[in-house]
Amino acid sequence: MSNVQCPISNEKEKFDRYLEELISWNEKFNLTAVKEPKEIRIRHFEDSLSILEAIDLKAQNVVDVGTGAGFPGIPLKIVRPDIKLTLIDSTRKKVDFLNHVIKILKLENVTAVWGRAEELVKKTGYKEHFDVVLARAVAKLSKLLGYTLPFLRQGGFFIAQKQDVVEQELKEAKLQMEKFNATLKGIKKVSVGGITRSLVVIRKS
């Protein structure tokens, strides 16, 4: 694990250093199953940035739920430094890594939080506090919406990074969307590294 060295100013330097730290920490801790530098750049960095095809982030208060090693939150923060970012993960070592990266890259207005989303959202400063909620969604939308939509203020947006086919999941999530007075604003198809993703955009009214 590297120590803090010279100041890192531009985006390329930050991504390069992020990559170095991820590979270094991943040798000791299981942060990601993706280990090759080229694959990390595509499947983590580029995949994270594809969210900008669905929503333009400008100075919003953003929370990344289940961020893991910082995806999609940290890559988005690097290219949109004016956002305020909260990173949530339930694995302590991953949060330790996030705090290390935040320090190394000198990222401002970024907080890494150790905890479970469904518990944190009950606390002051989390419930209905954010403009944008992000999640690289492994869980089905019907489950995911139950612990992500409560983070959103009225008028806020939830962006879920899903696999290509999401229509059935959306049907199953209809009741949850009605419960939180949320509506589907669109599904943006993106291709990263030859893999098609669906960016599901949901707005809370």
Buried (B, 14 or more C-beta within 10 A) or exposed (E): EEEEEEEBEEEEBBBBBBBBBBBEBBEEBEBBEBEEEEEBBBBBBBBBBBBBEBBEBEEBBBBBBBBBBBBBBBBBBBBBBEBBBBBBBBBEBBBBBBBBBBEBBEBEBBEBBBBEBEEBBEEEEBBEBBBBBBBBBEBBBBBBBBBBBBBBEEEBBBBBBBEEEBEEBBEEBEEBBEEBEBEEBEBBEBEBEEEEBBBBBBBBE
